[in-house]
Amino acid sequence: MLIDTCGMSQRDQRLTEMLAMLDSVRFADREIQRVLLINAASHAETLDEVARAWRVESVHGAVLTKIDEAARIGGALDAMMRYHTALLGLTNGQRVPEDWHPGNPPLLAHIALKPFGSAFCLDSREIQALSSSGALLA
């Protein structure tokens, strides 16, 4: 089960209390595994602040979200690599589960290295590659 707490700012005074509560919760005698949602459309500096505030070193992994809204995804990929965060999946829209995809590092590298255009969008080959974990684009 995913509980989305993205509505809580990394600067919210209640964040420490929220993290302590999540750390104390058990399900069938197992700890809750926290997953960090990384908004691909955010600035690198913001993502760094989010990662530190949400204690990225103690998360199970991360989901890269909103790749469809990002002009560039390099800042998000940098944050994940800098904090050695496992990529659990990615999203390219608001529909769940249709827009939820497995992590696909070759596709993310391809998207990150695309020439910058007036508007970022995924072409049909990239959209198809989202469904194919590990598929390379020719």
N, C-alpha and C positions, 0 to 999 in steps of 0.2 A: 504494500500500500504506500502510495506517495502522498505526503502531506506538504502542500506547497506553501512555504512561508515567505515567498519572494516579496509579498506585500510589506514585509517588515524591513525597513531600511537598515543598512549596516551601521548607521549612526543612532538607531533607536535605543533609548536608555533601557528598554526592557529586554534587549537582546541577550544579555548575560543571564537573566532569569529564564528566558526561553531555552537557551542552550543547557542550562543546569537541569531544567525539567526534562528535556529530551534525553539527556545523559542518564537520568534516573529511571526512565520508563523501561519496562521489560514486557516482552510478549512471549509467552510460553517459556519463561526463564531465559530469554535471549535479549541481548541489548538491541535497541533500535539502531539500524544502520542509516546514518545521515548521508544524504547525497546533495552535493552543491550544484545548483543550477547556475550556469554561467551564460549570461546574456551576451551573445556574439555582437550585438549592436552597441554595447557599452564601450567607453574609452578604456584603454589599458590601465590607466591610473585608478579609475573607478573599480575595475575588476580586481586590482591588487588590494585595494581597501576592503572590498567585499570578501575576498579570500581570507585575509587576515582576521576580519571581524567574525566571520563564521567558522573560524578555526579549521582551515582547509587541511591541516596536517592530521586531523582526526576524522575526516570523512571517508566513506567507503569508496567514493568516486565522484564523477561529475557528469552532468548532462549539458551539452552545448545547445543552447536554445536560440531561437530567433535568427537562424542563419539566413532566412528569407528577408529579414529586415536590415541586415548589416551591410554597410557599404564596403567594409573590410572585416575579415575575421582574424587577422594577424594578432591583434591585442588579446583576444580570447585564447587563441592557441598558445601564445606566449605565457599567459597566466597559468594555463594547465601544465605546460612543460616546466616552467619555473618552480612550481610547487609539486611536481611529480605526481599529478593527479590522474588517476585512471579514467579513461573515457568510457562511460557506460552506454551512451547513446546520444542522439542529436535530434533536434526538431526543426522543421522548416515551415511551420504554420501553427494555427490555433486548434486544429482538429486532432483529438486524441481518440483512437490510436492511429488514425490514417497518416498523420504527419510526424509520427515517432519512428525513428530508424536506428538500426544498430550503428555503433561507431564505425567509421569508414575512413581511416587515416589517409589512404591514397586520394580519395575524393576531397577531403579537407585540404590537403596540400595543393591539389589542383585548383580548388576555389581560392585559396589564399594567394596563389601566384598568378591568378587571372589578371590581364590588363584592366586597369581601372576605366570604367566607362561612365557615361552620364547617369545610368541607372543600373544598379546591380540586380541581376535576375539569373535564375538557374535555367539553362537550356534543357531541352528534352533528354539529351544524353546524361546530363548531370542528375536530373530528377530520377531517371531510370537507375542510375548508379547508386542512388540513396538506398534503394531496396536491396542492393547486392553488396553485402558486407565484404569489404576487401577488394571489390572489383576495381580494376584500373581503367581509366579512360584512355583511349587511343588517340 
